[in-house]
Amino acid sequence: MTETASLARQTNDLDAFWLPFTPNRAFKRAPRLIARAKDMYYFTPDGHAVLDGLAGLWCTNAGHNRDLIVAAISRQAAELDYAAAFHFAHPKSFELASRVAALAPADLNRVFFCNSGSEAVDTALKIALAYHNARGEGARTRLIGRERGYHGVGFGGISVGGIVNNRKAFGTLLAGVDHLPATYSRDQQAFTAGEPEWGAHLADELERIVALHGASTIAAVIVEPMAGSTGVLPPPKGYLQRLRAICDKHGILLIFDEVITGFGRLGFAFAAERYGVTPDLLCFAKGITSGAVPMGGVIAREHIYDAFMQGPEHTIELFHGYTYSAHPLACAAGLAALDLYRDENIFDRAKRLEKRYADAAMTLKGLPGVLDVRAVGIAAGIDLASRPGAPGERGYEAMDRAFHDEDLVIRITGDTLAVAPPLIVTEAQIAEIFEKAARVIRAVMT
Ligand SMILES: Cc1ncc(COP(=O)(O)O)c(C=O)c1O
């Protein structure tokens, strides 16, 4: 074999790439390959159009390969490929931070950049610990997460997270972590569109945790305002308000992980605005660049930032950051994405479509094996009955059939399907997505 032929064979080989969060052997037997994308569609290498029912991975909120973002990235690549954010900075990082702060409610005004949701979560947890330390309350080291929470895959995130498969193989995780109960009860909430009436009292579990450990040992509580990755669990009415009040009472910081809910998914720039609850720290990622370049960050309230601004001026206030914090390409993509969100009223659009979206999702009620449908903003979770003795098999088959038989991308967590398309989705496409989903559900109920 010539060297060129051998290289061609190697580069067409699927063996080398170890795919994340994927059953690798099944994938490599029947790959789902995506070569191109535009707006609401992916295209396979042979040019087949596939409707994106998941906005990439909850991130391409403005749709794929939008001209404005593509142009901004290519201009930026030619102008400044990289500049360190330690001791130096480039102008667009300040511009983007100001734009993000302007979108965030109240005095959430100080923006720390990183590159992913997982990094945003670790950053927020570290800021919370260091904040108490800086104020002479260094005994506040405990972190409280929630069952079924997803906060990425760093050790901090999986420690406060509450999804067993993401935790059980990875040792003892962070010490001093406790968990609130999940807010979901199928008996009480099945087939609710929007925020369920039942469940606000579950916030009071924080009082129990405080009574157990002592408030003076607790640094922060972290929750997703709407738990996305576990299968779309909207917060019960009043739940987040109650959590805020209990945190205030005990001097505990409240962190919202808005990696999914940020940038329009629930019809507002942030869920904090939808629910009228201001956290002390807010994590974002995904939609900030509409998925085009990796970026994440944490928005802090002013008093958090101010607590660090002490000591001699030549000393670093927070020993934390990433080589690629505020990367020029990400900042350029972020500014262009925010322009698109603003110019096309994309968050409002999501709000206007919410009812239509929920109605379409609820058409799945009554199909065989559909145990629950939840919908909020432009997101829906559909619980399917598991096959006896084979949890997750039906969900996997549904995702695979959706792609191969229906030209539709959806997401699965076990036997729960998640559907959350780009926010530019049309009413006709919403109907199409749930018609395809219905056919898939019927097909896997064997
Ligand atoms: C709420 C939440 N936090 C954190 C993350 C992790 O983000 P990333 O995969 O960018 O690290 C995710 C990803 O889906 C998420 O949904």
The ligand as a Gaussian input file, in Angstrom:
#p B3LYP/6-31G(d) Opt

LIG

0 1
 C      -26.940000      22.882000      33.414000
 C      -25.639000      22.465000      32.811000
 N      -24.498000      22.765000      33.413000
 C      -23.302000      22.432000      32.911000
 C      -23.215000      21.759000      31.721000
 C      -21.888000      21.372000      31.175000
 O      -21.555000      22.103000      30.072000
 P      -20.328000      21.642000      29.148000
 O      -20.742000      20.368000      28.487000
 O      -20.158000      22.803000      28.203000
 O      -19.147000      21.453000      30.035000
 C      -24.384000      21.432000      31.030000
 C      -24.332000      20.713000      29.751000
 O      -25.308000      20.281000      29.210000
 C      -25.624000      21.779000      31.597000
 O      -26.778000      21.445000      30.996000

